Amino acid sequence: MQTAVIRFPGTNRENDVVMALQRATGRPPRIIWHKDASLPEVDLIVLPGGFSYGDHLRAGAMAAHSPVMKEVVRQAERGVAILGICNGFQILTEAGLLPGALLRNAGLKFVCRDVHLRIETSGSVFTEGYNAGQLIRVPVAHHDGCYYADDELLGRLRDEDRIAFRYCSNGGGVDERSNPNGSRDEIAGILSASRRILGMMPHPENATEPLQGSTDGCGLFDGLTRALH
Ligand SMILES: NC(=O)CC[C@H](N)C(=O)O
């Protein structure tokens, strides 16, 4: 499987994603600078986390207008799988590739800690390495992670089985700490209508080595590698 990782000014998790992809696929990803107007032929494009343009105006708003994004949109239309993690998720919503918006965390503070997620669907190349209902532990690190969808969109995401992950407690329920940012309906990640684009606020790439305290993120990268080999 060939992969590309896009780097914007202010991206800071690209090397974490490179290591996770290298471990899963056995191949180094191509690193693409945001000013590049063309992309190599790849099976997966990853927009990693960070603070593109210092989160100026709104997180992801400026990166969404980078030259490379026109090409990302074209590749998305061709069915290439696209994964946006944290700031990458923010960029995908700002670019209109995913619906809804990421607002300031409900507690108005940057939140950096492990969370539990419930896998809501295994029906995508990103989540088929897990079982629906499975709980995983991965970290979050953001201040603009409160996912908002209006009632109509929320209904559509539920009806079309496009909610990929929900925040939950380690027992699988909901308590006062389980939702780190006030996201609507506990949503931590969503799929596009095509199911080939995933945006998620938590960082699976930072849960792929025992030294990181969890290897629960491996299911995502290993599942992708099996699905897209
Ligand atoms: N880790 C990240 O990608 C940070 C995301 C984003 N810039 C925020 O703080 O909301």
The ligand as an SDF file (V2000), in Angstrom:
LIG
                    3D

 10  9  0  0  0  0  0  0  0  0999 V2000
   -3.2820   17.9260   18.0040 N   0  0  0  0  0  0  0  0  0  0  0  0
   -3.8760   18.6800   17.1270 C   0  0  0  0  0  0  0  0  0  0  0  0
   -3.9890   18.3480   15.9360 O   0  0  0  0  0  0  0  0  0  0  0  0
   -4.3870   20.0160   17.5680 C   0  0  0  0  0  0  0  0  0  0  0  0
   -5.6270   20.3470   16.8150 C   0  0  0  0  0  0  0  0  0  0  0  0
   -6.0730   21.7770   16.8160 C   0  0  0  0  0  0  0  0  0  0  0  0
   -5.1990   22.6700   16.2250 N   0  0  0  0  0  0  0  0  0  0  0  0
   -6.6690   22.1460   18.1300 C   0  0  0  0  0  0  0  0  0  0  0  0
   -5.9750   22.3970   19.0920 O   0  0  0  0  0  0  0  0  0  0  0  0
   -7.8500   22.1390   18.2150 O   0  0  0  0  0  0  0  0  0  0  0  0
  1  2  1  0
  2  3  2  0
  2  4  1  0
  4  5  1  0
  5  6  1  0
  6  7  1  0
  6  8  1  0
  8  9  2  0
  8 10  1  0
M  END
$$$$
